[in-house]
Amino acid sequence: MTEPLLLGGIEAGGTKFLCAVADRDGTILAETRIATTSPAETLGTTSAFFREAQRVHGDLSAFSVGSFGPLSLNPLSADYGSITSTPKPGWENVDLLGHLRRMTEAPMTLDTDVNCAAVGERLFGSGQGLDSFCYVTIGTGIGVGLLIGGAPHGGANHPEAGHIMVPRAPGDDAFEGICPFHGDCLEGLASGPAMLARWGVPAEHLPADHPAWDIEADYIAALCATLTYVVRPDRIIVGGGVMQPQMYPRVRSALVAKLAGYDASMRAIDMDQYVAAPTAGASAGLTGALALAYRTATRQWPMHWRMAEPFHANKETVDA
């Protein structure tokens, strides 16, 4: 008989925490959505949800969190498991794992939200069958997840490719950038809040032929060029609220120009396949977190899981 397995997972985002408990087959047994407010309120409600889920379903076998950051991922660090110098008000130096350990003794794993989303894409989305790829999200911030050899890459800490410095896009010399740490790094120039600051309206309200999109495409292509030269991934999956449908052809065209015909293997890239939209659904990060919990418990990836629609009405929702 197969040993029972109960998995806990959180996709911890800047606006909401998606929390779930699943069985060995990835079937969601309980789930909830919690607004990201203050650490005390959000983490208190999160812990209450998992305590109640364990009362109903039993003790967790493993637990995993995919969180916004920056994160301290070095187990030898005094602040291991903490959110560090985030611009999210009130969340700097919050001991995320320390708080969650109070509600379970299960083995616990922490990774970035983008790495967890990349795992979800490998299981069910645009990363299926690929050995190495990048997952990029362009939204409130800019994050990059890396899967190398089929597993999330991060080591003792994690990449922060959203804060690289990139050349100014043509026509964008006057905008100062909004990153509180670097000013005009990539995130300071090309995130959703940067577009709002530059144009005065949210990106999704700009018409498809607005010059903003060519400027934005130039910055995203600069990131893709850097990832291509440094990582040489099989694919770059680009999502997030800023990536409107008209962006993909613009980014591909700008990337071709930036690679400038260098290296035969790059010239042979099929850009329509190389720069792709995510397809694993809105809860790819939560799926990835649960998959990391499965891997913590079994030392294997759950390749037998079937994709399920997230947060639908016929699933039990435990009230925290």
N, C-alpha and C positions, 0 to 999 in steps of 0.2 A: 504494500500500500504506500502511495506517495505521502511523504510527510506534509502536514498542513503548513501553509506559509501565509502570513498576513503582513502586508506591506503598507507602509505609510509614506506619503509624498506631499511635498509642498512646492508650488511655483510661487515664489515670493517676489512680487513685482512692486513697483513704485506706487501703483494705484490700487492693487488688490492682491490678496493671497488666495490662490486656489489650493484647496486641501482635499486629499482623498485617501481612502483606505481601499486596498484591492487584494484579491486572492492570488494564488500562484499563477492562474491563467490570465491575470490582468483584468479580471472582471471587477468593476467598481462596486463596492459594497456600501460606501457612505462617502458623501462629498459635500463641500460647502464653499462659498465664496465670501471673503471677509475684506472689507475696505481697509486699505493701508492708511491708518491715521497716526496716532502716537504709538511708540513701541509698546508701552504698557497695555494699551487697549487692544492693539492688533494681536500681540503675542499672547495676551491673556485669553482672548476669544479663541485663538488658534489652539492653545493648549486645552481649553475646555472641550473643543470639538473632538480632539483625539482621545481625551480621557473618556468621553461618552462613547465614542466609537469602540474603544477597547472594552468598555463595560458590556457593550452589546455583542461584539464579535470576538473578543479575546485579545490576548497580548500581542503586540506587534513583534514580528520576527526581524525586521530591518526597517530603517527609516532613512529617507533622503530628502534633501532640500536643494532646490535650484534657486538662487537668490540674486537680486540686484546687488551691486557692489559699489566700490571695490571691497573684496573679501580678503581676510587673512586665512590662507589655506595651508600654511606650514605647521604641521603638528607640533614642531619644536618651539613655535613662537608663543610668547606669553599671551598674546591676544588671539590665538588660534580659534577659528569659528566665529569671529566677529566681522561685522560690517565696519569698514574703517573710515576713510576720509570722503564719505559720500556727500554730495550737495543736497541730498534729501533732508529737509529740516527735521531735526530731532533724532535722526538715525545714526549719526556718527558715533563710532566706538560702541555700538550695541552688540552685546555678546549673544548672538543668535543661537548658536548651538547650546551654550550654557543654559539659556532659558528653556529650550525645548527638551533638554535632558532631564528636566524636573518632572516631565510627564511620561517618560518611557526609559527603560533600561536597554532597549534594543540597540544594536550597532547602528551608528549614525554616520551618514556621508553628506558632505557639503560641496557643492560646485556652483559655478555661475549659472544664471538663468539661460544664457545663450548656449552654453555647453549642453545643458539639459534639453533645450529645444533642438539642438543638433542631434542628440540621441533619438528624440522623437521623430525627426526627419529621416534618420537612418532606418528606423523600424518601419515607418508607415508613409514616408513622404518622398521628397525629391532627392534624398540621400540613399535610397535603397540600392543595395548592390555595390556601393562605392567604398573603397578602402580609406580614402582621405578626402575631406571636403571642408569648406568653411561655411559657417552659418552667420550671416550678418543681419542685424536688425537696425533699422533707421527709424527712430521714433523720438520719445522723450529724451533718450540718450542714443549713443551709437555703441553697439557691442558686437564683438566677434567671438564666436565659438569655433573651436577647431577639433575635428576628429582626425586623428592620425593613426593609421593601422587599425581602424575600426573602433578606437576608444577615445574618450575625451582627453585633450591635451591640456596640461596646466602645471604639472610638477608641484613644487613647493608654493607656487603662487599662480597667477593667471595672466594671460595677455590683456593689455588695455589698448587695443588697436584704435579705439575710438578717440584716443588722445594723441595720435601721431600728428606731426605737422605736415601739411600738404601745400603744394603751390597754389597760389590764388587763382581762382577761375577767372577767365576773361570777363571783364565788366564788373568784378566784385572787389575792387581795390579799396573802396571807401568803408565797407562794413567792418567794424572792429572785432566782432565775435563776442560770444556771451559766456564762454566757459569761465567759471570763477577762479580756476587755477591757471589756465593757459591763455585765455582770451580767444585767439583765433586758431586753436587746434581744430581737427576735423569735426569733433562734436560741437565746438563753439561756432563753427561755420555752417554745418549741414544738418544738425538735428532738427526735430520739429520745432522746439522753442526758438532756435536760431532763425528758422524761416519766418516764424511769427514776428520776431523782433525786426527782421529785415524788411518784410513786406506789409506788416500791420494786420494780417489776417492769417488764420491757420492754413497750413499747406493744402488741406483737402478742400478749401474754399477757393483756391486759385484756379482759373480756367486752364484747360489743357494746353493752350497755346501761349501761356504766360512765359516771359523770359526767365522766370525763377527756375523753371524745370531744366533748362540747359545748364544753368549755374549749378544746380543740385546734382545733375547727372555728371558734371565734370568732377565734382568732389567725390562722389561715390565711385566713379571710374578710377580716380587716383588711389583710393583705398584698394580696389580690386587689382590694380596693377601692382601695388606693393605686395598684396597677398600672393599674387601670381609669381612674382620674382622670389619671394622668401619661402613660401610654402609649396608651390607647384601643386595645388590641389586638383582633384579630378573635377570639381565643380565648385562654384560659389553660389550659395543660395542666399538671396537677398529679400528680406521681408521688413515688416514694420509699417506703421501708419503713414509714413512719408512716401512709401513706394507705391504710388498710384500706377495703374496699368500703363500709362503713357511713358513711364520712366524706363521700362526695360529696354526698348529699342534705343533710347537715348544713351543709356549707360553702356550698352554693348558697342554702339558706334564710337563713343568717346574712349572706351577701353582699347578698341582696335587702334585708334589714333595714338594713344599713349604708349602702347607696346611697340608701335612704329616698325613692325616687321622684324623685330629682333628674334633670332633663334627659330630654326625650322619647326620645332615642336610647338612653339607658340603660334606661328603662322598657320599651323594646321588645326588650331582650335576652332571647333564649331561654336560660335558665340551664342547661338540660340539655345544650345544645350548647356553651355558653360556658365552663363549667368542666368539663373533660374529662379522662379518664384517658389516659396515654400508651399507644400501641399498636404502636410500632416494635420492641419487644422489648428484652431485657435488655442488648444490645450496641449500642443506639442511639448511645451516645457514641463507640464505636470506629468505627461506620459513618460518623458525622459527621466524625471525624478523617480517615478515608481520603478522604471527599468533599472536605474542605478541601485535602488534598494534591493531589487531582485538579484542583481549582480553581487551586491554585498553579502547577501544570504547564501548564494549558490555558486559564486565565482563564474557564472555564465550569463550571457545575454538572453533575454526571453524571446528568442526568435519564433516561438510558437504562438505568441500573442496575436490576436486579431484586433484591428482598429475598431474602437468604439466611439460613438459620438459623445463628446464631453458634456456633462451637466445637463442631461435630458430628464424629462419629468418622471419617467418610470424608475429612476434610481432613487434609493433611499437617501434623503438628506437629513443628517443628524443636526439638530439645533444645538448650538453651543450654549 
